[in-house]
Amino acid sequence: GPLIPGVLRGKLSAFSQENDGYVRNLADGRRLLSENRAGGRGALYWTPTDHLQVELEADVSHQDHLTAFGLAADPQLALAIPQYYFTNRFVTNQNDPDFEKIDSGGGALTVNWTLPGDLLLTSISADRINNFNLDNDDDAGPITLTHSHFIDKSGMFSQELRLTSPQGALYDYVAGVYYMNETVHSNRHTSVVPAPAETLGIADLSDVGTRSSAVFGNFNYHFLPDWTLGIGLRYTRDKKDADFSQNVNVDLGFSAPYIAFPDARRDDKQASGDVTLTWKPREQALAR
């Protein structure tokens, strides 16, 4: 609603959701497959003058689930290991943690500034993060064969500047530049020792970065009242770099105990465009 009438207004919302789990885990007494979500978003809209509009938007969310990515399905397991297999599909006995946590959030700032000659300058700045944390009892039983722990984190920032000409004349155009920077970090372990230990097993580490920049433009020529010729051009450059390593310190059948691909890089450039011819019939010519 309005905070300063005619100048500043805003909005705010929030949500929360809780679902109880329905699979009883004998190992710790908790109920798996529960879901818990909470978050919110807000926005401010500022119009200090007729020629300037500013919008600020942000959101955040948190998810915390007790998961069960698998249940023991072979009755023969109970012959070798007591309380491994259950005929009741709503009972399990998993000794390693089962959870999934996701935290995400971001914001965007949009500025529209009307310049002399009715030119519109638009700036869009955005930033976003996402954090993922998962632990999983891979063998779904009371002893540890393997369990996995994944931690993934990512962040992205983007910026766009765009100039738009007045509409309704013989011609109009849009021109602008764009930049994006994204980073992703992953730390993943699959271990053969009980959680929280991760000393024996497979460890994967990776980092990926992406930087993208572009210039673009679109020109429309309204050479007749019903006809428009459009020409669009864009030049994009994407630069990527990555580091990856995998360390295996227990015999799980992998061909090599250590694999690494450090400083992998790629640089791509591309120019693209299009030409369109548009016919927009007058209102009197439309079928009714």
Salt bridges, closest charged atoms under 4 A:
ASP28 OD2 - ARG30 NE 3.21
GLU35 OE1 - ARG37 NH1 3.06
ASP59 OD1 - ARG128 NH2 2.79
ASP103 OD1 - HIS62 ND1 2.49
ASP135 OD1 - HIS147 ND1 3.61
ASP152 OD2 - ARG188 NH2 2.53
GLU160 OE2 - ARG162 NH1 2.71
ASP172 OD2 - HIS222 NE2 2.61
GLU198 OE2 - HIS149 ND1 2.72
GLU198 OE1 - HIS189 NE2 3.86
ASP207 OD1 - HIS185 ND1 2.68
ASP226 OD1 - ARG282 NE 3.34
ASP241 OD2 - ARG211 NH2 3.06
ASP267 OD2 - ARG237 NH2 2.50
ASP267 OD2 - LYS269 NZ 3.91
ASP268 OD2 - ARG266 NE 2.65
GLU283 OE2 - ARG288 NH2 3.67
